[in-house]
Amino acid sequence: MKKNSFIEGTIIATLGILLVKVIGIIYVIPFNAIIGEQGGALYGYGYTIYQLFLSISSAGFPFAISKITSEYNALGYQKAISDTYKISLKIISVISIIIFLILFLFAPQIGKLIIGSSTGGNTYQDIAFVIRMVSFAILVVPFLSVTKGFLQGYKYITPYSISQVIEQVVRVIIILVGSYLCVKVFHLPLKYAVGIAVSAAFFGGLVAYLYLRRKMKKANLLPKEVKEDKVKISTKEITKKIMMYSIPFILISLVNNLYTTVDMILLSRTMSDILHLKANIVESIVGVYTTWGIKLNNIILAVSTGLVTSLIPNIVTSFTKKDMDDVNDKFNKAIQCVLLVIVPMTIFLSLLVKPVWTLFYGNSYYGPVVYKYFVYTALFGGVYTIIINTLQGINKYKLVITTVLIGLITNAILDVPLMIVCDKLGMNVSYGAITAALIGYSLSIGIALSILYKKYQFRFQVTIKRLPKYITSWIAFIAVIILLKQWIPIDLKTRLIQIPILILFGITSFSVYIFLNYKNGNLQLVFGNKLKSKKILNK
């Protein structure tokens, strides 16, 4: 296996994650046709709870292991790296079993918490069944996560990315085949189709984990005999370091997942218990919020996830060497990548929500209405992810936890009042929850950037200086789409006609956008270009 540089790692990670997300968004077309909006809501109930508990059992460990591996590798401590991986597997074994038992045993109580007194749709027993089915994935996926973190710390981004593709392919095959057989062949109740779909996480994780273990064995990353390091690091010291690094990551990841979980519960309970909306309306909106809209957002988040995958080990390496100029440079590059790539993707999906939604999910009233605003949570979430992971990479855990909690608490406080206000104003209820989330993200981002600037000497002049050029290109991008809308109808109901419509809009708008950013130097500044001199780029 070959180690990857920062930009190379970013490109490989982003392409790998993008491929995973593309597969993830394509499969939902037949999956949505099989299980429908009610099934989508049930899937969202179970999978959102799974992700919340997964963050407790494993989310902190990959980044912690990546960070520790990067540190020890920079210092040449190979024995310590090997011990770190083995110890982390033992720790994760205990945590995973405990989390599995909690999910399996208390699934009915969780189901009641989610839907409250709502009737006429999915029952709490249905939700409990789905949660129990997905709980088995907790026994596998954390081990896969730790192994990914180990390879990420070594800067082996290629096998990391390939494993994600393998995991997704296996998962999608089981989801589609299993749900189709349940509904269309054996005519079983909907909960069984959704149960098989969520259990696919177990099988996808298992196959990917076996692949990575095989690659590690071939590369001899974990030899049976490793020479003692010049500085001996004890098991107790390594364990303490793993927990010290993991706990902040776990708390942060837990809070991140609580954004979706809190919104899901409050949205469902407010619509059913306070506003007394019909069950089919509640589950249509919740389905957009927890399943179908998230799938589309994942295309946008793939870019920020790819950045973080390569950003963390490189920032840790630079920080360990006390090269803060390089840390600052990489952080600015990551933010500029968001401005260059994620912003136009978000705008495109928002302005063309009708053909996008119709293509993937068919005709729906609530889908486009909710998603045209919900898509901006992916943009704010992407920026937020990069900032938070940068702070983690330079050991500013207290700052991370403080800013994250401020954002989450603000979101939770504003959720219900803003939903009620939106309902009174005749707007979709979900807009209140989305607005609360965006305000929470904005507070976390603003506080973190302010403290990075004032206390830790981060400087954003390069990014701020080029911001007018980004804004100009965004305005031109929007103008092209609006002009095309005057000539090309986008409210056609036929599914296949959406493909040429979106291709035409995409090619035209992004061609103009890429051309403008090539001319003003934004492309070269972010991705590099030997044909352009530094003098031109700094204009």
Number of C-alpha atoms within 10 A of each C-alpha: 12 11 14 19 14 20 18 15 24 23 19 23 28 23 16 24 27 22 19 23 23 16 16 19 18 14 18 22 16 14 22 19 14 21 21 15 24 21 24 23 28 29 25 27 28 28 23 20 23 26 20 20 22 25 22 25 27 24 25 27 31 25 29 28 28 26 30 25 29 27 22 19 17 16 14 14 19 19 21 22 23 18 17 22 21 11 15 22 16 11 15 18 16 12 16 25 14 14 19 21 15 14 23 18 13 13 24 19 14 19 23 16 13 22 27 16 12 21 13 8 18 21 18 23 16 22 29 24 20 30 30 24 24 26 29 24 23 27 22 21 24 27 24 25 20 25 24 28 29 30 23 30 30 23 24 20 29 19 21 25 24 20 23 22 21 18 23 24 18 19 22 22 15 20 23 20 14 19 24 20 14 19 18 11 9 9 12 13 11 19 24 19 26 31 25 20 26 26 23 25 26 21 19 25 27 19 17 25 25 13 19 19 15 12 14 18 12 11 12 10 17 18 12 7 8 12 9 12 13 9 11 10 14 11 13 10 10 19 16 12 15 22 17 12 21 22 17 20 27 22 20 26 21 20 22 20 21 20 20 19 20 18 23 24 16 20 25 23 21 22 25 21 15 11 13 12 14 14 18 16 16 24 24 22 28 29 26 25 26 23 23 27 22 21 20 24 23 21 23 26 27 24 25 29 20 22 28 25 30 26 26 27 25 25 29 26 25 21 19 17 13 12 13 17 14 16 22 19 15 20 21 20 20 23 20 23 21 24 19 21 15 24 20 23 18 20 19 22 21 18 16 21 21 24 27 22 23 23 19 22 20 18 17 14 10 15 23 21 19 22 27 20 18 24 25 22 19 24 24 21 21 23 21 21 19 23 22 24 22 23 18 25 25 19 16 16 20 12 18 23 20 14 21 26 18 15 25 24 15 19 24 19 12 18 24 22 15 19 26 21 15 17 17 11 10 9 14 18 24 29 21 22 28 24 20 27 27 22 18 25 25 17 18 25 22 13 18 20 16 12 13 17 13 10 8 12 12 19 17 15 10 14 15 13 12 18 15 11 15 23 14 13 21 20 12 16 22 17 13 17 20 16 10 16 14 9 8 13 10 19 11 14 15 12 16 14 14 21 13 10 17 17 11 13 20 16 11 15 21 17 13 16 22 17 13 20 20 13 10 18 20 23 20 19 21 17 13 13 13 7 7 12 10 12 7 11 16 12 9
